[in-house]
Amino acid sequence: MDNYVLSKELEEAVLVAEITERPLLLKGEPGTGKTLLAEYIANKKSYPIFKWHVKSTSLAKDGLYFYDAVSRLNDSRFSSENEKNKVNNIENYIKLSPMGLAFECEKKSILLIDEIDKADIEFPNDLLLELDQMEFVITETGRLVKAKHRPLTIITSNNEKELPDAFLRRCIFHYIDFPDFGLMNDIVKSHLPKIDSSLLEDALKTFFKLRRMDDLKKKPSTSELLDWIKILVHQGASLKPMEKIPYIGTLIKNEDDLFDYSSSLHVPSK
């Protein structure tokens, strides 16, 4: 993750979250590096990282712990007499989830709550107590799990749903703008330091021209640009003599976009 490039504004937002010990809520279009930021910080600071990838069916409790009742039932039916003590102790079937693991970590850690807006609208509010007090109770045993060190919590959202005001008040907010030409140039060079400068310039001009098309339903992201440039480098392709964008399926992922625009896209002159 050494090739992750931070803007000054994003670096400032991380610093504010660290000082205030508030969760850092990141928004921005897909492909702007929201999720990768957590991995970058964890790698840079040598922090353990605990990732909670939220789904549409996720409940707040899912990120705290899991009671494996099925395993306990199976053990009670098939275990020998010598193994019954395990079954009688319900703690043996409590498995901490990402937030619980971050709380019990012996050192400062990173907690990533990824794509929080995928879940039900009440999901963020259900986490308010845990995010504020950094503790929760395991209902089945009554055990209190309290954070030994407050983790740096990074929460990402793709704006699929509006987040509750009560939740937003507890967060440091940062919107990651899509990289401009100069920053994108730095990002590509961090991944491909030996890339030919002429090829890179032509590729970026083509990429940003594509993104400027008003009717494009799905604009290509940074990760798609990197994939496309890697293909160009691998194939030794040159953009200048070609009328159409080569390997267009790497950039355009919608059949209507491909049908309407691929035949009319020309590589700009340098």
MIKE-435043 format. One line per field, with one value per residue (C-alpha): residue in three letters; x, y, z negated. Coordinates in nm, 3 decimals. Layout:
% residues N
type <- ala:...
c1 <- X:...
c2 <- Y:...
c3 <- Z:...
***
This chain:
% residues 270
type <- met:asp:asn:tyr:val:leu:ser:lys:glu:leu:glu:glu:ala:val:leu:val:ala:glu:ile:thr:glu:arg:pro:leu:leu:leu:lys:gly:glu:pro:gly:thr:gly:lys:thr:leu:leu:ala:glu:tyr:ile:ala:asn:lys:lys:ser:tyr:pro:ile:phe:lys:trp:his:val:lys:ser:thr:ser:leu:ala:lys:asp:gly:leu:tyr:phe:tyr:asp:ala:val:ser:arg:leu:asn:asp:ser:arg:phe:ser:ser:glu:asn:glu:lys:asn:lys:val:asn:asn:ile:glu:asn:tyr:ile:lys:leu:ser:pro:met:gly:leu:ala:phe:glu:cys:glu:lys:lys:ser:ile:leu:leu:ile:asp:glu:ile:asp:lys:ala:asp:ile:glu:phe:pro:asn:asp:leu:leu:leu:glu:leu:asp:gln:met:glu:phe:val:ile:thr:glu:thr:gly:arg:leu:val:lys:ala:lys:his:arg:pro:leu:thr:ile:ile:thr:ser:asn:asn:glu:lys:glu:leu:pro:asp:ala:phe:leu:arg:arg:cys:ile:phe:his:tyr:ile:asp:phe:pro:asp:phe:gly:leu:met:asn:asp:ile:val:lys:ser:his:leu:pro:lys:ile:asp:ser:ser:leu:leu:glu:asp:ala:leu:lys:thr:phe:phe:lys:leu:arg:arg:met:asp:asp:leu:lys:lys:lys:pro:ser:thr:ser:glu:leu:leu:asp:trp:ile:lys:ile:leu:val:his:gln:gly:ala:ser:leu:lys:pro:met:glu:lys:ile:pro:tyr:ile:gly:thr:leu:ile:lys:asn:glu:asp:asp:leu:phe:asp:tyr:ser:ser:ser:leu:his:val:pro:ser:lys
c1 <- 0.000:0.300:0.164:-0.151:-0.150:-0.324:-0.443:-0.364:-0.733:-0.765:-0.447:-0.592:-0.920:-0.730:-0.536:-0.858:-1.012:-0.702:-0.698:-1.071:-1.097:-1.411:-1.496:-1.389:-1.679:-1.563:-1.786:-1.701:-1.775:-1.660:-1.294:-1.163:-0.977:-1.211:-1.160:-0.792:-0.725:-0.778:-0.527:-0.279:-0.292:-0.271:0.036:0.201:0.150:0.185:-0.164:-0.374:-0.682:-1.029:-1.264:-1.641:-1.786:-2.152:-2.421:-2.787:-2.879:-2.629:-2.740:-2.542:-2.491:-2.315:-2.009:-1.985:-2.000:-2.159:-2.311:-2.254:-2.562:-2.545:-2.197:-2.302:-2.605:-2.392:-2.133:-2.403:-2.532:-2.207:-1.938:-1.802:-1.857:-1.509:-1.602:-1.927:-1.754:-1.699:-2.068:-2.167:-1.955:-2.135:-1.828:-1.671:-1.930:-1.904:-1.696:-1.604:-1.666:-1.455:-1.568:-1.538:-1.191:-1.083:-1.210:-1.017:-0.700:-0.398:-0.278:-0.414:-0.592:-0.790:-1.160:-1.303:-1.681:-1.713:-2.018:-2.236:-2.514:-2.582:-2.763:-3.104:-3.159:-3.158:-2.825:-2.604:-2.819:-2.791:-2.415:-2.425:-2.373:-2.085:-1.911:-1.955:-1.871:-1.653:-1.818:-2.098:-2.247:-2.268:-2.633:-2.590:-2.325:-2.353:-1.984:-1.884:-1.648:-1.479:-1.217:-0.865:-0.757:-1.000:-0.950:-0.922:-1.259:-1.297:-1.647:-1.717:-2.037:-2.134:-2.439:-2.688:-2.888:-2.898:-2.733:-2.913:-2.823:-2.749:-2.490:-2.339:-2.291:-2.054:-1.832:-1.558:-1.670:-1.462:-1.571:-1.298:-1.307:-1.218:-0.847:-0.766:-0.517:-0.211:-0.304:-0.406:-0.069:0.097:-0.129:-0.046:0.327:0.313:0.184:0.385:0.700:0.868:0.577:0.659:0.560:0.414:0.193:0.079:-0.015:-0.211:-0.385:-0.489:-0.620:-0.830:-0.952:-1.063:-1.224:-1.429:-1.529:-1.643:-1.912:-2.240:-2.453:-2.210:-2.405:-2.104:-1.788:-1.460:-1.282:-0.920:-0.892:-1.025:-0.775:-0.491:-0.611:-0.637:-0.291:-0.140:-0.291:-0.154:0.193:0.178:0.067:0.306:0.011:0.034:-0.273:-0.184:-0.245:-0.569:-0.910:-1.089:-0.989:-0.820:-0.938:-1.245:-1.411:-1.166:-1.308:-1.672:-1.890:-2.235:-2.369:-2.555:-2.241:-2.042:-2.297:-2.346:-1.991:-1.722:-1.748:-1.716:-1.433:-1.103:-0.776:-0.688:-0.376:-0.096
c2 <- 0.000:0.231:0.356:0.509:0.885:1.115:1.462:1.731:1.758:1.386:1.385:1.670:1.480:1.175:1.397:1.553:1.208:1.093:1.398:1.399:1.018:1.045:0.804:0.930:0.910:0.902:0.961:0.981:0.801:0.437:0.396:0.701:0.497:0.515:0.155:0.148:0.439:0.213:-0.039:0.238:0.381:0.035:-0.044:0.294:0.288:-0.090:-0.110:-0.427:-0.377:-0.523:-0.505:-0.512:-0.521:-0.426:-0.603:-0.525:-0.791:-0.675:-0.592:-0.379:-0.682:-0.867:-0.648:-0.704:-1.078:-1.403:-1.675:-2.007:-2.189:-2.452:-2.566:-2.582:-2.794:-3.031:-3.060:-3.136:-3.420:-3.575:-3.487:-3.739:-3.704:-3.556:-3.279:-3.179:-2.902:-2.718:-2.735:-2.614:-2.300:-2.077:-1.853:-2.124:-2.042:-1.664:-1.540:-1.174:-0.992:-0.703:-0.435:-0.670:-0.777:-0.415:-0.342:-0.632:-0.567:-0.512:-0.217:0.070:-0.061:0.037:-0.050:-0.032:-0.024:-0.046:0.074:0.145:0.278:-0.070:-0.172:-0.072:0.297:0.230:0.045:0.352:0.460:0.112:0.165:0.501:0.365:0.139:0.413:0.664:0.454:0.194:-0.093:-0.346:-0.635:-0.992:-1.069:-1.445:-1.418:-1.066:-1.006:-0.646:-0.595:-0.256:-0.113:-0.138:0.120:0.332:0.222:0.469:0.401:0.460:0.440:0.448:0.534:0.541:0.763:0.486:0.605:0.920:0.869:0.983:1.321:1.169:0.946:1.226:1.444:1.186:1.166:1.365:1.397:1.408:1.386:1.246:1.439:1.249:1.309:1.583:1.535:1.615:1.394:1.110:1.139:1.092:0.797:0.612:0.678:0.543:0.214:0.219:0.424:0.322:0.408:0.606:0.968:1.011:0.703:0.819:1.166:1.028:0.773:1.039:1.271:0.987:0.884:1.232:1.297:0.982:1.092:1.434:1.280:1.395:1.094:0.830:0.619:0.467:0.675:0.482:0.496:0.509:0.133:0.088:0.342:0.152:-0.177:-0.018:0.137:-0.192:-0.360:-0.089:-0.130:-0.509:-0.509:-0.233:-0.039:0.316:0.537:0.795:0.608:0.446:0.592:0.396:0.342:0.003:-0.250:-0.034:-0.301:-0.217:0.136:0.109:-0.138:-0.059:-0.186:0.136:0.341:0.103:0.108:0.486:0.606:0.351:0.404:0.783:0.806:0.918:0.950:1.319:1.453:1.541
c3 <- 0.000:0.028:0.362:0.209:0.279:0.029:0.110:-0.147:-0.234:-0.304:-0.509:-0.718:-0.769:-0.899:-1.140:-1.275:-1.327:-1.515:-1.742:-1.818:-1.827:-1.618:-1.333:-0.992:-0.747:-0.385:-0.086:0.281:0.602:0.626:0.707:0.521:0.260:-0.039:-0.147:-0.061:-0.296:-0.598:-0.464:-0.387:-0.740:-0.896:-0.688:-0.749:-1.127:-1.170:-1.319:-1.302:-1.088:-1.137:-0.839:-0.853:-0.502:-0.544:-0.339:-0.280:-0.537:-0.801:-1.154:-1.398:-1.623:-1.339:-1.376:-1.751:-1.806:-1.688:-1.904:-1.727:-1.855:-1.579:-1.680:-2.043:-1.954:-1.748:-2.025:-2.281:-2.064:-1.950:-2.207:-2.453:-2.826:-2.865:-2.623:-2.793:-2.989:-2.663:-2.581:-2.927:-2.891:-2.644:-2.611:-2.396:-2.131:-2.136:-1.842:-1.832:-1.502:-1.361:-1.607:-1.902:-1.791:-1.756:-2.108:-2.259:-2.060:-2.284:-2.077:-1.872:-1.564:-1.256:-1.236:-0.884:-0.848:-0.473:-0.275:-0.577:-0.352:-0.213:-0.531:-0.666:-0.741:-1.116:-1.105:-1.172:-1.468:-1.616:-1.642:-1.820:-2.172:-2.070:-1.871:-2.154:-2.458:-2.286:-2.470:-2.440:-2.637:-2.510:-2.580:-2.616:-2.890:-3.029:-2.962:-2.898:-2.607:-2.649:-2.416:-2.556:-2.299:-2.098:-1.736:-1.451:-1.289:-0.917:-0.772:-0.399:-0.216:0.152:0.087:0.157:-0.145:-0.355:-0.693:-1.012:-1.160:-1.500:-1.337:-1.128:-1.436:-1.578:-1.270:-1.103:-0.742:-0.426:-0.063:0.160:0.486:0.797:0.868:1.116:1.400:1.188:0.893:1.122:1.292:0.952:0.869:1.189:1.146:0.792:0.935:1.258:1.190:1.518:1.748:2.060:1.999:2.348:2.312:1.969:2.094:2.389:2.167:1.914:2.186:2.326:1.982:1.878:2.214:2.159:1.808:1.937:2.157:2.003:2.095:1.975:1.727:1.553:1.553:1.533:1.198:1.089:1.056:1.410:1.541:1.376:1.525:1.868:1.856:1.736:2.043:2.273:2.122:2.133:2.497:2.599:2.734:2.865:2.854:3.115:3.443:3.327:3.396:3.122:2.763:2.742:2.482:2.425:2.210:1.935:1.909:2.020:1.828:1.968:2.300:2.379:2.320:2.535:2.816:2.817:2.770:2.850:3.225:3.192:2.940:3.084:2.905:2.869:3.027:2.789
***
